[in-house]
């Protein structure tokens, strides 16, 4: 099992249906992939670091925005590689076309000796839950189900 930890924020809005913000990974390996390749904005953090603060930092690094509001903790889930991921849902709205991601460096093309810079996230989009379930990585789909259930319960108790 991996000793790495990951945390992120699942931003949602109600316009007029529930939508979630997902991000598409940058770099040449992901360029032509769509269904099953999008993610909740997230990243790694060190053991002992506050997971929610790490989630906020990673969201800001990947989108250029720092959301505020009530952060609803979702059940942590292990990804296919065994890495545990902690996610908080937060209601908000941002212009997905205006994101600005940090970058990473990698050798490209492979074995060329050339280092190139790529955005960690090449785009973000708002999706209704039906489309989001098709776009998101399989190991993160449970976060969408939990968010929907949580909001349904909150709406029922508010009525």
Secondary structure, DSSP 8 states (H G I E B T S, - for coil): ----EEEEEEEEEESSSEEEEEEEE-STTTTT--TT-EE-EEEEE-TTS-HHHHHHHHHHHHHS----S--EE---EE-TTS-EEEEEEEE----GGG----EEEEESSTTS--EEEEESEEEEEEEEHHHHHHHB-GGGHHHHHHHHHHHHHHHHHH-
